[in-house]
């Protein structure tokens, strides 16, 4: 999302308002500032042995993991079906968040390989607290399994943060509270739950146990860079500071701090957890990574069946984009299950705690960036000069605006992705387009052939436009799918008639549609290069006219 009109104008709106609308669960106090529609288209350290954990009693229904196809090329790794047949623990959710600083923390690594350790930094007003590690998945509908729990640990209130004078980056210099080992923790996305003694408060700390190899598997890529850009813990984020204005934003943000919103979970629960639950229910062979892992490891996606960008994945480094593009060209399918993806160009730098712990994004102030002056790419929007490289060359679609709330309109119901949905041409699904959206715009670099499956009219701050769901294929065989709406993953959990207002009013019809389309997508993408079995049939000229 850009806070400037047509990528060059003045500040147009509140990112605080955007995320309050977009997540529903996040508090307005945790959010920052953005533009509207555009025409561009000290204490003793403990240790914790992760091998001491075990299965806990729970709702044992994990054997119903669906009938997803198993691709023959899947490499040894996580056995998704076996993992999800284990008892789940439906009590993983936070029910007593407590005051703002009752308990909170962060990990000094966004991801670790199975068996590796990470440091956990916790601050609490309580005398003691515990840590519970939940692996997120399906587990018969419980959605999580407890893999480890600490003993009661002494609580300490950590020092106040500081703010860097030059970049307005929030810094913490907390003492490490404990070292957590992950022996026998399966690969996956985890939420560590911090429970302050006496019910004073609870918070999450996310961490990924990543896969060493991804060959033959569908890779879930946690969008940790975007989570951090939106984090306003300490009063500053990538969109604004305490004044609420764009000029007071952080030019760099650090992973060395807790996440303020969604009880410490970042954007994970709204934009990622529903997709993970669905994929694990289907038994799709999965691998797990984060955006920083993909950026750092050139060959991480080598041989992967598919790579998944989830509901809000806006901030990408040039390295991450290059590695996704190379994987696509080698036959790895790409699914973009959100909108506004690959929009901001960032740089990752080290903090005092390790590499890739600082996200640099100067945006319109890139000329002030010491890294840019040393020859690094400008941390501006990918489509903007200098070094313009619009995201559409990878995604097929391009970000078009915010905010909208509009019906999703099916226009190509005969497409294989709509099989089993019962959808007909012109069917509308209320509120499914929002709060940001993408479209096919051949005025930008657009791979062909490309098929538009849904073409939904929107009016964005008075400007008529369209949202598009699109699918294209490339000579190397890969298929690339983009939903074109940020609410796709969230809609997977939609139930009822929408009158409660939860999930932005999305109803069971939207939930059923997005679930079936995503099931079709995951099964086909898991089986190998989708362009060979399901080549795209270009219809952009029919939908938009012209070339």
Helices and strands as residue ranges (DSSP letters): G 5-7, H 15-23, G 28-30, E 46-48, G 50-52, H 80-84, G 90-92, E 103-107, E 111-113, E 117-124, E 128-136, G 139-141, E 144-149, E 153-154, E 162-163, E 170-171, E 178-181, E 188-196, G 197-199, E 202-210, E 218-222, H 224-229, G 246-248, E 252-254, G 262-264, H 268-271, H 273-282, E 286-290, H 291-296, E 306-309, E 315-317, H 318-329, E 333-336, E 344-351, E 354-360, G 363-368, H 370-373, H 392-395, E 398-409, G 416-418, E 428-439, E 450-460, E 463-473, E 479-482, H 488-491, G 502-505, H 508-526, H 530-533, H 540-544
